[in-house]
Amino acid sequence: MARAARRMVQDGTMSAEDLENYETDMELQLYREYRDVVGLFSYVVETERRFYLANHVDLQARSADGEVYFDLTLQDAWVWDVYRSARFVKNVRVITFKDVNVEELPRSEELSLPKDGGLGDLGDLGN
């Protein structure tokens, strides 16, 4: 628990500096979580209000009464939201008149296991 949150629990007050420190700690934790999970996803999706990682993206441009809007559906997603306790979500649907940015993430070969399942020279470290 962050120092600011502990202090608030102890005396029931929080200064502006405590709040800023708490929010900074929460953002840092969120960034670390993002860094840990980004390799699990295929796409980065950015809307006006949120930032997502997802493995399936369906983006449809639609029109109603002469206005164009976007109907975005994500499956197997992670949401960048510091105030959300559960950031992994199965399905997300966003309807927006604002821009939507979808980027495919490059696949990292560094994370793949060898085809034979062996560890190469690392398997001999104990001998």
Rosetta blueprint (number, residue, H / E / L):
1 M L
2 A L
3 R H
4 A H
5 A H
6 R H
7 R H
8 M H
9 V H
10 Q H
11 D H
12 G L
13 T L
14 M L
15 S L
16 A H
17 E H
18 D H
19 L H
20 E H
21 N H
22 Y H
23 E H
24 T H
25 D H
26 M H
27 E H
28 L H
29 Q H
30 L H
31 Y H
32 R H
33 E H
34 Y H
35 R H
36 D H
37 V H
38 V H
39 G H
40 L H
41 F L
42 S L
43 Y E
44 V E
45 V E
46 E E
47 T L
48 E L
49 R L
50 R L
51 F E
52 Y E
53 L E
54 A E
55 N E
56 H E
57 V E
58 D E
59 L E
60 Q E
61 A E
62 R E
63 S E
64 A E
65 D L
66 G L
67 E E
68 V E
69 Y E
70 F E
71 D E
72 L E
73 T E
74 L E
75 Q E
76 D E
77 A E
78 W E
79 V E
80 W E
81 D L
82 V L
83 Y L
84 R L
85 S L
86 A L
87 R L
88 F E
89 V E
90 K E
91 N E
92 V E
93 R E
94 V E
95 I E
96 T E
97 F L
98 K L
99 D L
100 V L
101 N E
102 V E
103 E E
104 E E
105 L L
106 P L
107 R L
108 S L
109 E H
110 E H
111 L H
112 S L
113 L L
114 P L
115 K L
116 D L
117 G L
118 G L
119 L L
120 G H
121 D H
122 L H
123 G H
124 D H
125 L L
126 G L
127 N L
